[in-house]
């Protein structure tokens, strides 16, 4: 788990190698541009650093490590697409505050069972500096928010789609089957002619035959696949059957662990799937719910965090002295979703709430208002009005269906969007031995 985490913290070294000031020092080569990407560049130092990190990741999986020359094209393409997304984030005004970044780093450390100091030490043992790790987490947060704005927010799933899905054979299957998959994608251009499609089909067939003859799937994905997850050996993670096209799900249902599919024609090329693992899934039957209300006070540009805490304290004292919680919530709470209802959040699943709120709610006595506490949203006071275990089988199934349909649409839309921003960008590759391209 820890190694997997650190593998994802890929520091991008943007510095330029400098000439030494010492009289007798050897002259160090200057950094150079390997790709122009719209209004930015990718440097050789970035490419070299990321390539080393990919090699380390592959080595930790116990696989043979390919030479840097075999990885550079894939790594450079990944860096180009990341760069484009970061530029979109910059133009969109997306900013990650120090507070948000510190919270994210703290969460990563906590999930790995470490204190912040232990996390620093673990990064150092993996050859990563804490500052580089922070910068990489920041970049990934920006990219995530760009994708949220450009892709996730456009995805809509109707109630009718959910009902149709649950009534379908595929919907029933997704409750019982889940697959861990890897893939290799041989792409075709959007306007490909028959010759281009046939050439891609032949390449996919050749790849499939090499896999059948014992070639390592992960290594082959790294060197041949055009999928976004190629550098992870094509790893897609766990997917519900309902997240996959029906033909894929039916095919996987009859496969054994370790099996691979023949090349399958898809809209943007040919794909080969490997079934890494499979497991059964069950729907929830009972779910703990809490009836809770709260008042939220947010810091602003003219009200400091300390002043916000003081206001929350005053409201807490007023409630303790007998003033009506609901009336104060209507007058002061800055949670637009609950203020008009007197701060009432109704019955909620604790797992849907941020950790700080969930922990306060869990330890609160029913009918007793908590002292003010802070979350990423601001300062809260809350009161638990009731607790219950509810039969949520149907709601859980609907929520699962909604999640599956959204994830399916997101995966499809993300790949289309990434290809679109890459196709529309001006990219000039200056890596020696690579084809020069300007788009």
Secondary structure, DSSP 8 states (H G I E B T S, - for coil): -HHHHHHH------------SSTT--------EEEEETTEEEEHHHHHHHHHHHHHHHHHTT-----HHHHHHHHHHHHHHHHHHHHHHHHTT----HHHHHHHHHHHHHHTT--HHHHHHHHHHTT--HHHHHHHHHHHHHHHHHHHHHTGGG----HHHHHHHHHSHHHHHHTT-EEEEEEEEEE--TT--HHHHHHHHHHHHHHHHHHHTT--HHHHHHHH--STTGGGTTEEEEEEGGGS-HHHHHHHHT--TT-B---EEETTEEEEEEEEEEE------EEEEEEEEEEEE---SSS-HHHHHHHHHHHHHHHHTT--HHHHHHHH---TTTGGGTTEEEEE-GGGS-HHHHHHHHHS-TT-B---EEETTEEEEEEEEEEEEEE-HHHHHHHHHHHHHHHHHHHHHHHHHHHHHHHHS-EEE--TTS-----
